[in-house]
Amino acid sequence: MLGAAVSCPGAGGPAAMSAAPSGGMVAVLPGLYVGGAESCSSPESLAAAQVVAVLTVDAEEAPAVPGVRAMHVRARDEPGADLLSHLDECAAFLGAARAGGGAALVRWLNPGFQEQLKLYEAMGCAVDSSSALYKRYRLQVLTEQYSELQDLPREVFAVDPTNVCQTPNAEVLYRCRKCRRALFRSSSILSHTAGGGPAAFAHKRLTDSAQLRGDGPEKCTSYFTEPVQWMEPALLGVMEGQLLCPKCTSKLGSFSWRGEQCSCGRWVTPAFQIHKSRVDEVRTLPVGNFQTAKT
């Protein structure tokens, strides 16, 4: 509800906002307003708009307004601040106010927050930590927060497949082509929209004109994944480097917290890139009461 209300123009987002009664508030949907710090300065204006609940996103908590329920999310009013992690509880708070017949006011609005609302809506208006969209968002936040990357939260790393007894039937396991060591699962792959193909590499002054024409769709020659536990020693303290198999040390790919360009032309940030030519897919197929691996 919150994502659709603020980020989707067709559902009453920024392009469809209309003036509220007064007090610096802007109507988003019936019973839902957004506004700045001045929007709570007049209890009379809140009463006129039938506002019974106020959600504040700011570094400081807003003064209480008599008769109005309040929720405070401590976050700087900056585009890079993490609002997404709080959106489930925010949506529940606003939904309860509107379900009771009253109106709700949200005190914030900046481009970064709107982008997070769009991401929230894309996940079905619920924070899904298993979603590739969410994983990529978390990695981008970490890149901004941990400039020296000396210590990363444990939850950033996907579980090493060798630490799990069995791979779920729906998942594909990827092994080192040289030593067969399990490296990652299909759920760790962070897909991206295909880029512009060879034309995206024009800045590298490719001389073959056929390379720049972009004849046909370009395929990605690498998998871009979330970090996996076995990668941790290589990632900490440096911004970029090689990714080597933890068993046989053969080169698998590379990583860069600043980002790397895929063979399809898309720039991926941050990038943990495993070349497809260095790994094999292992699919588990049920056969009677047994299971067999298909490479």
N, C-alpha and C positions, 0 to 999 in steps of 0.2 A: 504493500500500500504506500509506504513512504517513498520507495523508489519511483513508482509510477507517478506519484503526485508531484514530485519535484523535477524529475529528469526526463520525462516523456512528454513532449509537446502535445501529442495526440490525447493524452490523458489529463491535460491541464498543467503542463510543466511551464518552464519559463516563458515560452512563446505565447502561452494562453493566460498569463497572469492578468488580473484586473484589480482595480483599486479597492481597498477595504474601506470601512467607515471612516477611520482616521487613525492617528497615532503612528504613522510610518509603517503600517502593516500592508502586505500585499496578499490578496486572495489567490490561492493555488487551486483548491477544490472547495466545494461547499463544506464549511466547518474546518478548514485548514488554511492557516496563514503563515507567511514567513516575514521576518522583519529584522531590523538591526537593534542596537542597544536601546534606541529611543522608543522602541515599540512597547516597552513595559513601563514607560514613564508616566502614563496616565491610566490609573485604574478605571476611570470612566470609559475610556476608549475600549479597554478590554471587556468591560461589562456590556457595552453597546454591541460588541461583536460576539457576545456570548462565549467568550474564551474562558474555559474552566481549567485548562492545563497549559503550562509553558515549558518547552524543552529548550534549554540553553546549552549551546556548544561554545565554550570559551575557556580561557585560562582561569578566569575568576568567576565565582558563582554570583548570579544576579541577586539583588535584594528581593526578599519575599514579598509577594503581593497577597494581601488578605483575601481568603476565599478562593485562591487559585492554586491548584496542585502544581508542583515543580519537579523537574528532573534536570540534573546538571551533568553534562559530559565534559570532563576536564580535557580540553584540547585547544591548542593555539588556533586562532582564526587565520590559518595559513593553508594554502593549497596542499602542501605536503603532509599535513597532520593526518594521523590515522583515525578516521571516523568509521570506516567500514566495520571494524571489530565490534563497534557498539550498536550497529544498525538494527539488529534483531530486537534488543531491548527498547531501543528508541521507537521502532515501529509498533511494538506492543503497547507502549505508554500512550502514543498518539491514538492508536486504534481504540483503546479503552475509553479515552475521552470522547471521541466522536461517536462510539457505540452508545454512550449514555445520553446522547442528544445534544451535547455541548460542542464547542469548537476548541481547537488547539492551535497554539502559536509556536513556531520554531524560530529561535533567535540565532540565525546564521545564514550566510549565502556567499560562497566564493567558488570560482571555477573548479578548484581541486575537489571540493566536496561534491559538486555536481557530477564530476566524473566518477567518483566513488559510488554515488547513487545509481548511476547508469550501470556500473558493474554489479551492484546489488540487485538491480532489476534483471540483469542478464542471468543471474544465478537463481532466478525465480523468487526474488524478494526473501531470501534466506541465506545466511552466510554458510557456504558449503566449503569446508576446509579441504575436501578431496577434489574440488574443482580445479582444473588447470588454470582457469581465470584467476582464482583466488591465490593459487601457488605463485603465479607470475607476479601478482600484485605484492605479495609478501616479500618476494625476492627484491623487487624494485624498492620497497620501503627500506629493507635492510641495507641495500647499497647506499642509500642516502644517510642512514643513521650510523652505520658502522664504517666510518671512513678508513680506519686502519685494519678492519677485519681480523683482529686478533682473537676475538671470541664471538662465536655465533650461537644463538639459541639452539638447543638440541632439536626442537621441533622442525627446524628448517630442513633437516636431513631426512630423506626417505630411508626406511629400514633396509639394511644390506640383505639381499635375497638369500645369502648363505646363512643368515641367522634365523630363517624361517624354514620349517620342515617341508611345507608343501605350498605350491603356487596355486591359487584359485583357478578353476577351469576356464573362467572367462578371460584370464590374463595371459599375455604372451611374455615369456621370459627371454632375456637377451644375454647371451654368453660370449665371452672372449673367443674369437675364431681360432686363436692359436692354442690356448690351454684349456678352454671350455669352462673357465671360472664364471659363475653367474654374476652379472653386473647390475642389471636393473630390470624392472617390470614395465609393461606397457602403460600402467597407471602413472608412471613417473615421467612420461613423455609430455612435454608442454608444446602443443601444436601452435602453429602461427599461420597467418594468412600469407599465401604465396606473394613474393615480391615481383618486381618488374622484369625479372630474368636478366640476361646479359646486359641489357641497356642500363641496369642499375650499377654496373661496374665501369661505365664509360669514363669515370674519373681516373681509372687506372690505365687509360690510354691503350686499350686493347687494339691491336692492329688489324685483326681479321674482321672485315665488315660484316661477314656472316654471323659472327658472334654477337654483334650489336643489333641485328635485325629482330631477334626474339622470335624465331620461327617455331611456333608451337609452344605448349606449356612447359615451363621449366620445372624439373623435379629437384627436390631437396636430396642432397647426397649425405646428409647427416641427421642424426636425431638430436634435438635440443631437450634436455631433461632438467628436472629439479636436482639439486645436489643429493648424492647418495652417501651413506655413512663412510664408505671406503674412500671417498674423495676428500674427506676433511683435512688430513695432513697436508695435502697439496694446496688447499684453498686458503688456509689461514696465513695472514701476514703479508700476502702478495695480491696484486690486482689481476694478474693474468699468468698463465703458464700452461704446461702440458698436462694431459690426463693419461696416466699410465695404468695398465692392468695391475692390480695389487698383488697378483700371484706371479705372473711371468714378466712383468714390467714392459711389455710391448706397448707401443704408442697407440692409444685409442682415439685421441682427439685433443681438444684444448678447452680452456675456459678463460673468460674475461668478465670481470664485474662491470667493465665499461661497455661491453657488448661486442658482438662479432656479426659479420654478414654471412647469411646462409647462401648456398649456391643458387637459390632461387631469386636472390637479390634482396630479400628482407633482412633488415637490421634487427637483431634480437638482443635485448638487454634485460638483465645480465645473461650471459651465454655459457652453457655447459654443454659442449658439443662433442658428440660421439660419432665418428665416421661409420656409416652403414657397412662399408667394406671390411671393417675390423670386428664385426659382431655377427652372430647367427641368431635367428629367431627360433625359439623352441615353443611349439604349441602342444598343449596337453589335450589328448583326445581320449574320451572314455571308450573302453572296449569291454563290454560285459561288466563284470565287477572289478575290472582292472583298469589301469590307465597307461597310456603309452605316449611317449614324447615324439613329436614330429618336427623335424628341422626343415 
